[in-house]
Amino acid sequence: MNADRDTAPGPRRVLVLGGTGTIGRATVRALVSRGHRVVCLVRPGARADAGLPASAEIRFADVTDPGSLARDGFRGEAFDVLVSCLASRTGVPEDAWAIDHDAHLSALAASRAAGVGHVVLLSAICVQKPVLAFQHAKLAFEAALIASGVAYTIVRPTAFFKSLSGQVERVRRGKPFLVFGDGVLTACKPISDDDLGAYLADCLDAPGRRNRVLPIGGPGAAITPKAQGEALFALLGRAPRFRHVPVRLLDGIVVVLTVLGRWVPALAAKAELARIGRYYATESMLVFDPATGRYDADATPSTGSQTLFEHYARLIRGEVTAERGDHAVF
């Protein structure tokens, strides 16, 4: 049992947002396995099964429509906990503010009316150094949640396995592993969907996680992109081959798209995506120490047991498939 887990107060009635994503599904599985009664809100038009446990009730509601959220989602019923794994798909400004901020504000208002006493929010560790629209949107909702008077747990995870698995097939086909700069510009402590889902579910019974903002990473030491590539080649039994991409190339792409985006809205959105890619290529997903201006791997808490390199091995053996994240660089 987790050391900071409270004596079990019994099953809770939990409403889950974003339950059909890879992390959302893992979180729902963890909640169900702990005996909680789970209702998942799914966007209209999504698959009815959505890969969720049979015991989880599925309701179709538009989270961007407060009326649908209340009418089709909450239905005037009481809930104990709101768990949100919901996030914008692209991170472009319109999407980010609509989902990461506005939809969450509506859900918070509906939750309070439903008697929710605890909100568990999946955020992101990158909001520590906010320069992108989705980071500002997430921070704005975090602030609103903290000020709401509802008990909260805000979890800021580091990199996900799915975001770091895009080059497995590329390398398998004999191509070099792409890195920015020298390959050691950044580092992260990747966490698996199941380990993160378990952590989120355990927040319901962990008093030490109540009313806190919690950065979290996976097990082991921080890993650089170069180390990721070396491990991947080793698993394939091949000598490492790298192609170094200069960061200034990304800078040039951002500048060009930004200028053209002043006249072509579609290119403005692509400019934001390029800025997101540059951010992930140059910033570590670790706890940031503002006093030193450095990322601190030792200060980044670890949890779980599944490692990125074990995941790579399973991908190579065909035991799992890579579900890419929208913010993946490659």
N, C-alpha and C positions, 0 to 999 in steps of 0.2 A: 504493500500500500504506500502511496505517496506520503512523504513525511509531513507535508503541510495540508493533508486532506483532513477535513473535519469528520466527526462522527456522522455517519450517513443520516440525514434528516428525512430520508425517503425519496421516492421518485418525484420529480418535478414535471410540470407541463411546460414544454419548451417549444417556442416558435423559432424556426430557423430560416434565415434569409441566405440565399446563395448556396443552397444545399445540393445543387446539381453539378457544381464544379468539382474538380478532383479533390480539393481540400474540403469542400463542403460535404461531399459524399463520405469522406473519411471521418469527418466530425460527426455526421449523423450516425454512422455505424458505431462510433465510440459512445455517443449519447444513448443509443438504443441498448448497447451491451451493458450499460450501467443502470439500466432499468427505467430510464426516463421516457415519458410519453411525448413523442416528437411529432410536430406538425411542420411540414416544409412548404414554403411558398415558392411556387414555380411559375415562371413567366408563361402567359397564354401562348399556346402553340408548341410548347416544349413536349417532349415525349412523356407520356404518363408514368412510365416505370422509372425513367431517369437513373437507373442503376442504384436505387435506394432500397434499404431493407423493407421487407413486406410490411413490417409493423409500423413503419413511419407513414403517417397520413399525408397525402399530397393535396394541396389546394392551389388552384391557378389564380394568380392575382398580378396586376400590373403595379410594381413597386414605385413607379414614377407617377402614379395616379393615387392621391390620398383617398379618394372615394373608393376605388377598387381595393386598395390596401385594407381599409376598414370593413367594407362590405363582403369582399370575397376571401380576404385573408383572416382577419381577426374575428369577424362574424359576431361581434358583441360578446365574445366568450372571454373567460379569464385565463391568463397565462402567468406562470411564475418567472420565467426567464426568456429573454430574447438573445439568441446567438446569431451574429451576423458574420458570414463569410463572403458577403456581397462586395463586389468591386467592379469598377468600370472595365469594360473589355479592352479599350484602346488607350485610355489615359489622355486623350485629346480633351481640350478644355470643356466643350459642350457636354461630352459624355461624362467627364469626371465630376463636374458640378451637379449634373442631373442624378448620378448614381452615388458617388462617394459622399456627397453632401446632402442634396435635397431629398433624395429617397430615404436616406437614413434619418433625416429630421422628421419626415412623415412617419416613419416606423417608430421613432422614439415617442412621438406624440400619441400614436395609437397604442403603443405599449403601456404608457402611463395610464391611459383610459382603461386598459385591460388588466390593470393591477400588477403589471410586471415590476418585480422588486430588484432585478439584477440584469444588466446588459453585458454580454461578453462580445467584444468587438475585435475582429481580425483586422489589424491595420498593416503597416509595413515599416520596417526599420529605416528605410530611406527617407522618411519624413524628418529625420534629424537635421538634414541639410536641404531644406525645401527650395527648389528653384523651378519646379515643374508644376503645371496646373493641377494634376491629380494629387500631388503632395500637399499643396495648399488646401485643396478641397477636403482631403482626409483630416488634416490638422484642424480645419474649421469645425468639422463635425466632432472630432475628439474634444475640442474645447466646449462645444455645446453639450455634449454628453456629461463631461465633468461638472459643468455648471448646473445640470438638470436636477440634481438632488437624488437621482436614482443611483443605486450602487452600481459600480462599473468595474470591468476588467478589460483593459486595452492591451492587446497582445501584438507586438511588433516583431514578426519573424524575419530572419535573414533569408538568403536565397533558397529557392525551391529546387528539388531535383529536376522537375520538368523544364525549368528555365536553363538548366546547365547540361541538357542531354541532346541538344540539337545537332551536335557534331559527331555523335556516335556513328550514324549511318555514313556520314561523309568520310570519316577515317576508315571505316570498314571497307569503303569502296577504293581505298588506296590514296586518298587525298590528304594533304597536310592539315594539321590542327591549326586553326586561325587564332592568333592572340593579338591584342593591342599593345603596342610598344614592345617592351621586353618580356611581357607575359607575367610580370610580378607587380604590375601597377596596383592591382586590387587583390582582395582576399575575402572569403566568406566562410561561414560555418553552415553548409547546406543542411536542410531538414526535410525529412520525408513527409508525405501527406499523412500517413498513418501516425507518425510520431507527433506531428502538429495537431492532428485531429484529437488524439488522446490528451494532449496538453490542454486544448481548448475545453474538452469535455470535463476534465478534472477541475477546471476553474470554478465549476458550480459548487464544489465541495471543499474548496481550498480557501480558508479565511485569510491566509497570508497573501493571496492574490487579489483580494477585494479592494477596490478603490486605488488601484495602482496601474501604472503604465509599465508593461513588462517586455523588454527586448528578449528574444530567445533565438538560439541557434541549435543545430544538430550536434551529435556527439563528435568528439575528437578535436584535433587542432584545426585552425583556419587553413583554407586551401586556396592557392593562387590558380589562375587559369593555366599557367605552365604546368603546375602539378597535376591538374585535371588531365591535360593532354598526355603527360608522361604515364600516368596510371592507365589511361585508355589504350595507349600503344602497348604497354606491358600486358594488359589483359588479352590483347589480340596477338601477342607474341611477335611484335614488330619493333624495329628501331624507331625512336621518336623523330618525327618530321614536323617542323613548325613553319608557318608563314606569318611574318610579323606585319601587321597593318598599322600604319602611322595614325596617331590620333588626329593629326592635322587633316587627314583625309575626311574624317567625320566632321571636323570643324568647317571644312569647305562645303560639304554637302548641306550642313545646317544653314550657312550663310546664303547659299544660292537659293535654297527652298524658301527661306525666310523672305528674301527680296521678291521672288516670283509670287510668293503667297499673298503679297499686298494686292495683287490683281486677280489671282486665281485662288479662290477659297480652298479648293481641294489640295493645292500645294501647301497652303498654310497648315493644314492638318498633317501633311507628310513632314513638314518642318518640325512640328511638335514630336512626331514619332522619331525623327532623327535625333532630336534633343534628348528624348528618353533613352535611345540607344547609346548616345554618347555618355549620358550619366552613368548607366550601368557598366559601360566599358572603362570608366575612369574613377568610379567611387566604390570603395569597399562596402560590403553589406555587413558591417560590424558596428558595435557601439562606438559612437563618436564622442571624443572628449573635447568639449569646446575650449577648455583651459589650455590644452596643448595643441589643438587643431589637428589631432591625429586620431585614427581609428585604433581601437584597443581590443585585440582578440581575447586577451585574458579577462577583460571586463564583460565580454559577451557570454551570457549564460548558455550552457549546453543542456540538451535534454534528449531523451530517446536512445535508440540502439541501432537504427538503420543508417548505414553510411552511403555516401554518394558512389563510392567505388563498388560497393556491393550492388547498388542499383545498376551501374554500368555493366557489371557481370551478368545480371539478370536480363538486361536489354540485349546483350550479345548472344545469350543463350535462347532468346526469343520467349522468355517467360513473362515478360511485360512489354507494353508498348509505350512509346514516348508521347505524352499528350503535352504539346508545346504551350507555353504561356504567351499571352499577347505581348508581354514586355521582354521576351527573350531577345537577346542581341543577335544570336545566330539561329 
